[in-house]
Amino acid sequence: MRIALAQISSTDDLAANLELVAAEIEAARAAGARLLLLPEATMCRFGVPLGPVAQPLDGPWASAVRALADEAGLTVVLGMFTPGDGGRVRNTLLAVGAGVEAHYDKIHLFDAFGFQESRTVQEGRDPVVVDVDGVGVGLATCYDVRFPGLFSALAERGAEVVLVAASWGSGPRKVEQWQLLTSARALDSTCYVLACGQADPATLGRDTGGAPTGVGFSRGVGPLGEVLGELGASPGRLVLDLDRAVVAAAREGLPVLANRRV
């Protein structure tokens, strides 16, 4: 399976962000990818009120993404915001196109480093694995990467690949933590982990006021922790070819899932 990662920097302009999505879908199609991963908060960046932004899964923004994905004949996974309860929203990964119709609501909310996502966002409950061309693909969002149990659970539900969409907050050693955590989660689950973050808006001359709006460094990691490719802080694209036989061999040689006792 060929998977494309599009490290973009979204703004608070939903129409402009949709144009970015359309351009990345076309680039992924031209590269022969069967799946395209874009970051968390692709619909709208963090740092602005999210209530007025949120739309249902059958609303105009998601419907436009769905149409673009279907027209290109590939599956697209990206972050958006959907309505929640009590005035909050859900931090949702939309997965659509090429016969896929699913979504994942972020389970672990980023109440850390002085930011309180749970103030405006309602947590999800259920891990999600989708089938893309016969391959199990698990979905995770940003802060989820700090919780190894989710990745093991996704693997036990059939995931051989886990996609992590992020808008990683900047700060001391945060890039190093991102790199370490994505590699560790691949080893925990013996899955490919493909992690696509928002580009650092500072590389485009933007100041977003301290919200977790991205540091870049999207990357792919193999099931034994080998780094398959990595971007820097600026917007960019990464295309990776994955082999299911590599996952099978890793699980035979390092059967951490079978050996788990707790």
N, C-alpha and C positions, 0 to 999 in steps of 0.2 A: 504494500500500500504506500502510495506517495501522499504525503501530508505537507501542506504549506502553512507557515505561521506568518502572520502579517502584524508587525510591530508598528502600530499607528499611535498618534496622539490625538485623541478626540477632544472636542470642545463642547460648549453648551448649545451649539447649533445643530439640532437633530437632522435637518436637511443636509447640511454640509457633511455630517458624519455618515449619513446614508450614501452620499457620493463617494466617500472614502471606501465604504464597504463595497460598492459597485466596482470601483477600480481594482480593489484587491481580489474580488471574485474573478474578474476577467484575467488578472495576472496569474491567479492560481489555475484557472482553466487552461490558459496558454502553456503553463508549465506541466500540464498533465496530472495535476493533483486530483485526488478523489475526495479530499477533505480539506477544508480551510478553517483554521483557528484564528480568531481575532481576540483582543483582550476583553477583560471585564470592563464594564462602563463604556463600551463602544458606542452605545446609543447616546450617552451624555456623560461628560466627565464628572467626577466628584467635586465638591466645593461649591455647589449651587443647590437650592432647594429641589429635592427630588420628587416631592408630591405632585407638582404640576407637570413633571416630565413623564411619569409612569403611564404606560398604556397596556391594555390587555394583550394576550398572545394573539388574538385575532384583530388587533387594532391596526392602524395604517402603517406604523413603522415596521412591526414584525411581518405584516403581510407583504410589504415591499421587499424585505430581505428574503422571504420565502419565495417570492416570484423570481427574484434574481438568481437564487440558488437553483431553483427548478429549471430555469432557462439555461443555466450553465451546465446542468447535469452533475452537480457535485453537492456534497453536504457541507453546510456552513454552521459553525459554532461560534457564538459571540455573546457578549454581555449586554443586558438591557435591564430596565426597571419596570416591574409590573405592580399593579395595585395590591396592597396588603390590607390588613385589618386595622381599625382604630387610627386611621390617618397615616400609617406607615406604608412603606413600599416593600417589595421583595427584590432582592438582588438576584436576577435570573439569568441563567445561561440558556439561550435559545439554540436548539439543534434542529435544522430543517434542510430539506432538499435531498434529491436522489432517493426518495422513498422513506426518509427519516422525518419523523415529526415527534419531537420530545422537548422537554425543558427540565432544568434543574434549578432549584432555589437554594442559594448558599446556606449551608448548615451552620458553619462557624463564623460568627460575626466579629469584626475587627474592633474589639474593645481593648485597645492596647496602645502604648506609646502616646497616650493623651488624646486618642481619637475614640469616639463612642458610636460605632456604626449602629448598635442596637437601639439608639435613641430614635432613629428614623427608618430603620430597616427591620422587617420581621424575618425571623430565622426560618429556614427550611427544615424538613424532617427526614427526608428519604434520599439515600444514595441512588444514583441513576447510572445505568449502563445502557448504551444504545448499540445497535448492530449496524455497522457500516461495511458493506460488501462482505458479510460473514465474519467480520472481526469485532470482538467486543471492545467498546470504547467507553471508558468511564469519564465522568465529568466532575471537575472540582474548580473552586474559585478561590484564588488569592490566599487568605488566611487559613483556608482548609489545609494548605500544604504543611502546616505545623502539627497536624494531627495524623500520625501514622495509621491509626486504626481505620480511618476512612479509606485509605488506599488499600489496606488489606481486605476490607469489606468489598471494595470494588472488584478486586482480583477474584475474590471468592464468588462474586456474582457473574464472573465470566470475562472481566476486562483483561485484555492483553496490552492495551494502550490506555493511559490516563492523560486526558487533556486538562491543563491548568490554565485558566484565564485569569489575569491579574491586573491590578492597578496598584503596584507595590509602593508603599510609602517610603520616602527617602529618609536618610539618617545615618548615623555612624554604623558602619559595618553591615548596613542593610543589604547591599548587593552581595556581600560574602554570605550572609545568611540565606538569601534567595538561592544562591548557587549550591550551598551545602544541603539545604532542605530538599531541593528538587532531585539532587543526586541520591540522597538518603531515601526518599520515598520510592524511587525506582528500585533500590535494593530491597526495601521492605516488602514490596509487592511483586518483585520480579516482573515488572511491566516496563514497557517504554513509557517514559514521562515526557510529554511535550508541553512546555510552559511558555505561554505567550503573554508578555506584559505590555502595558502602555509604555511608549517611548518617554524619555525624560523631556517634559515640555520646555525645560531650560535650553535644550539644544535647538529649539525653534524660537527662542527669545521670549517665552511666555512666563509670566509669574502667576501661579495659581493659589497663592496665599496659604501655603502649608497643608492643603488637603492632600490625601494620598493619591497623587495623579501620575505616578509611574517613574521608574528609573531605567527602563529598558532591560537589556540582557536576557531577551527571550532565548530559549535553549531547548535542545533535545538531548535526552539521556537514555542510554540503553538499559536493559534489565539487570545488568551487572555493574551499573554505575558509570559506564564509559560515556564521555561527552561526545555527542555526534555532531554538534554544531552550536554556535552561540553568536548572538549579535552584540553590539555595543549599546550605548545609551540613545543613539539617534534612531529615527524611524528606519525601518528596513524590512527585508523579507528573508525567510529561511525555508528551504524546501528539503525534505528528508524522505528517504526511502526506507521503509520498515519491512522486516522479514519475520513472519510468525514463527519460523523455525528457530530463530534466535531466542524467542521467549520460551519455547518448548525445551530447548537445550539448557537454558538458564535454570528452569524449574526442575529439570532432572538433576543437574549438578548441584544446585543450591535450593533444596526443597523447603524453604522457610515457611511457605504456606502450609504444607503437609505436616511440618514439624511443630507448628504452633500448639501451645498448651493452654494459653490464656488469651 
